[in-house]
Amino acid sequence: MADCIFCKIVAGQIPAGRLAESDHALAFADINPAAPVHVLVIPKQHIASLNDVTDWSVLGQMYELAARVAKDRGLDKTGWRAVINTGRDANQLVHHIHLHVIGGRQLEWPPG
């Protein structure tokens, strides 16, 4: 999608400090981190939200990259959270599905 910021990051039109990448997904640091480690993992193809997924293997590819990113940052030893916000009430701000990898401190439950 021409006007999607995450599609522009995938295309290399916007720099994002890529942290990890696979054939189908890309990971980069969140510009407004909620924790010491806050990484976004996105599919390389445009999918607006979980409501629009038709090929669920895309989620597996995203989670596989998320686990690699978490391990690379040592979060596999302390714990981490994977979150996908879907829709307005969940505060999905960018309408390209993205998984938040959050860790590096004690996380509260339920989240705020």
N, C-alpha and C positions, 0 to 999 in steps of 0.2 A: 504494500500500500504506500503510495507516494507521500502521504502526510503523516505516517506513523513514525514516531521518533525511534522506536526499537527496530523497525525495518531499516531505517537509515543507519543505525549502528551496525546491523548485520551487513549492510552493503558497504560499510567503511566510509560513509559520507559524514558521519559524526564520530569523533574519537571518544572511546569509552574505557580505555585501559583494560583491554581484554585480559582476563585472568586464566581462563581455560576455555577449551573449545573441543567439540566433537563434530562429526559429520552433520549432525542435526540440531545441535544446541550450542549456545554461547553463554559464557559467564563473565560478569564484570561487576565492579564495586558499585553499590548503591550510592548516589550522590548526596543522599540525606540519611546517613546510617542511624539505625535505632540501637545498635550494639557495636562493640569493638570489631566484630566481623559481621558484615551485612553485604551479601553478594546477591545479585539477581541472575537467575538462569532463565533464558528465553529460548523458545524454538526458533530456528532460522526461518521457518515459514510463518506467515502471518496467520494467527488464530486469535480472535478478539478476546475470548474468555473460555472458561471451562464449559460454558453453555454451548459453545460452538465447536467443540472437539468432535471429530468424526473418526479419526484414527488414534485410538487410545495408546498406541505404541509411542506416540510423541511424548506422552507423560513419562513413560518408562525411560526414555532417552534423557529427558530433563532431570529426573531423579537420579539417574546414573551419574550425570555430570555433577549434580549437587553433592552427591556422596563423595566424589573425587575431590571437589573443592573443599568440602568440610575436612576430609582427611589431610589434604595438603596444608591446611591451616591448623592442624592439631585438634580440631573439634571432636574427632572420633574418640578422643580420650576423656573429654569433659562433657560433651553433649551439645546438641544443636537443634534448631527448629527449622522445619520446612513449611512455608505458608504460601498458599495461593489465594489471593483475594479475588472474589468474583462479583462484579456488579457494584452499583452505587452504594448500597447499604454496607457493603464490606470494604468500602473505601478503595476500590480499584480505580486508580487515577490514570493509568495508561491502558488503553484498550488493545493490548497485545499480551496474551497470557504470559505471566512471569511468576517464577517461584522465588521466594525470598529465602535465602540461607542465612540464618541469624544465630550468633553465638558469641563466645568470648567473655561471657558474664553469666551470672545466675539469672535465668529468665523467670518471670512471674507467670502464675496460672490462676485464673484465666488471664489471657493477655488483655491489656488495657484498650 
